[in-house]
Amino acid sequence: MKEEICAICGGEKVDSTTSFTVDFNNGVVVVRDVPAKVCMQCGEEWISDEIASKLEGIVSIAKKQNQEIFVAKFGSYSLAS
C-alpha cells in the first residue's frame, strides 16, 4: 500500500477516527468515531466523499428530529431509523 502524505506538512496520513460537529440555527449535531485519514505529524483530518455523504444523511435526520443536541456514533447509527 502506498504511503499517503499530508498536503499541509508532509507527514504521514494514517487510518483513524474523528468527531464531526455541525452547529446550525436550532441545535448542534455531533457524530463520533467517524472514519478519517489523520496526519500523524500535524493532526489534519480528511474524510472521504462516501463518509461525507453518510454524515449529510445523519445531519439531515437530526435536523428533522428538531433536537437541540444530537449525538450519534457513526458505526452504529442507521440512516433507516
C-alpha positions in Angstrom: 0.0 0.0 0.0 1.3 3.4 -1.0 2.0 5.8 1.9 -0.2 8.8 2.0 1.4 12.2 2.6 -0.2 15.2 4.2 -0.6 18.1 1.9 -0.2 20.5 4.8 3.0 19.4 6.4 4.3 16.4 4.5 3.7 14.0 7.4 2.2 10.5 7.0 -1.6 10.1 6.9 -3.0 7.0 8.7 -6.4 5.5 9.1 -8.1 6.7 12.3 -11.3 8.2 13.5 -12.5 11.7 14.4 -15.6 13.6 15.6 -17.7 15.6 13.2 -19.7 18.6 14.5 -22.3 20.8 12.8 -23.7 23.9 14.5 -26.9 25.1 12.9 -29.7 27.6 13.9 -31.7 25.2 16.1 -29.0 23.0 17.5 -25.8 21.0 17.4 -25.1 17.6 15.8 -22.1 15.6 16.9 -21.1 12.4 15.2 -18.3 10.4 16.9 -16.0 7.7 15.7 -16.1 8.9 12.1 -13.5 7.1 9.8 -10.9 9.5 8.6 -7.3 9.9 7.5 -5.3 11.8 10.1 -1.8 13.2 9.7 0.5 11.7 12.4 2.5 15.0 12.4 0.1 17.9 12.4 -3.2 16.2 13.1 -5.0 17.5 10.0 -8.0 15.2 9.1 -9.6 14.1 5.8 -13.0 12.5 5.4 -13.8 10.6 2.2 -16.6 11.6 -0.1 -18.5 8.4 0.8 -18.2 9.1 4.6 -19.2 12.8 4.0 -22.4 11.7 2.2 -23.3 9.4 5.1 -22.7 12.3 7.5 -25.0 14.5 5.5 -27.7 11.9 5.9 -27.2 11.7 9.7 -27.3 15.5 9.9 -30.5 15.7 7.8 -32.3 13.2 10.1 -31.1 15.1 13.2 -32.4 18.4 11.9 -35.8 16.7 11.2 -36.0 15.5 14.7 -35.6 19.1 15.9 -33.4 18.3 18.8 -31.2 20.9 20.3 -28.3 18.5 20.8 -28.0 15.3 18.8 -25.1 12.9 19.3 -24.6 9.7 17.2 -21.8 7.1 16.9 -21.0 6.8 13.2 -20.6 3.0 13.0 -23.8 2.2 15.0 -26.1 4.8 13.6 -28.6 3.6 10.9 -30.0 6.0 8.4 -33.1 3.8 8.2 -34.2 4.9 11.7 
